[in-house]
Amino acid sequence: MGDTANAVRQLDRALGALSSLSAFSLRDEASSGAAGRAMALRAELANARGEVALRTKWARAVTDLWATADPPLQPVVARMRALAAQGNPK
């Protein structure tokens, strides 16, 4: 709630642990949903902070994970595609 730096630290910690999960665990709807939302939030925060590499990394991760997501999630996927395609801020 207004503490972006702490949110970034917590998200980075959680997202850094994703590699320890099995591929099966990301097939679970709840786990996939939570991971996707965390990645999308991290991409948005990176965008707001001008962190181009992190914005692109997490936005691409969302588009990969949710490429065939249900229609209600497609606006998030479209937003992440747009973020991933952005150039460096001027």
C-alpha positions in Angstrom: 0.0 0.0 0.0 2.2 2.7 -1.3 5.5 1.0 -0.4 6.8 0.3 -3.9 10.4 -0.5 -2.8 9.1 -3.2 -0.3 6.7 -4.6 -2.9 9.6 -4.9 -5.4 11.7 -6.7 -2.9 8.9 -9.2 -2.0 8.1 -9.8 -5.6 11.7 -10.3 -6.6 12.1 -12.8 -3.7 8.9 -14.7 -4.8 9.7 -14.6 -8.5 13.3 -15.7 -7.9 12.0 -18.8 -6.3 9.9 -19.8 -9.3 12.8 -21.8 -10.7 12.5 -24.2 -7.8 8.9 -25.1 -8.7 8.1 -28.1 -10.9 6.6 -27.5 -14.3 3.5 -29.4 -13.0 2.9 -26.9 -10.3 2.6 -24.1 -12.9 -0.1 -26.1 -14.6 -2.3 -25.7 -11.6 -4.7 -22.8 -12.2 -4.2 -21.2 -8.8 -0.4 -21.4 -9.0 -0.3 -20.2 -12.6 -2.7 -17.4 -11.8 -0.7 -16.2 -8.8 2.6 -16.4 -10.7 1.2 -14.6 -13.7 -0.2 -11.8 -11.6 3.0 -11.4 -9.7 5.0 -11.3 -13.0 2.6 -8.7 -14.5 2.8 -6.5 -11.4 6.6 -6.7 -11.4 6.6 -5.7 -15.1 4.3 -2.8 -14.3 6.5 -1.7 -11.4 9.6 -2.0 -13.5 7.9 0.1 -16.2 7.0 2.8 -13.7 10.6 2.8 -12.4 12.2 2.9 -15.9 13.7 -0.6 -15.5 13.6 -1.6 -19.1 15.3 -4.9 -18.8 13.2 -6.1 -15.9 10.0 -4.7 -17.6 10.8 -6.7 -20.7 11.8 -9.9 -18.8 8.6 -10.1 -16.8 6.3 -8.9 -19.5 7.6 -11.6 -21.8 7.3 -14.2 -19.0 3.6 -13.4 -18.7 3.0 -13.6 -22.4 4.8 -17.0 -22.5 2.9 -18.4 -19.4 -0.5 -17.1 -20.4 -0.2 -17.3 -24.2 -3.3 -19.5 -24.3 -5.0 -18.1 -21.2 -8.8 -17.8 -21.0 -10.4 -14.7 -22.6 -10.7 -12.7 -19.3 -6.9 -12.8 -19.0 -6.2 -11.7 -22.6 -6.2 -8.0 -21.8 -3.4 -8.6 -19.3 -1.5 -10.6 -22.0 -2.1 -7.8 -24.5 -0.8 -5.2 -22.0 2.3 -7.3 -21.3 3.0 -7.7 -25.1 2.9 -4.0 -25.4 5.2 -3.5 -22.5 7.7 -6.1 -23.9 7.7 -4.4 -27.3 8.4 -0.9 -25.9 11.7 0.6 -26.6 13.9 2.4 -24.1 12.3 5.5 -22.5 13.6 8.8 -23.7 
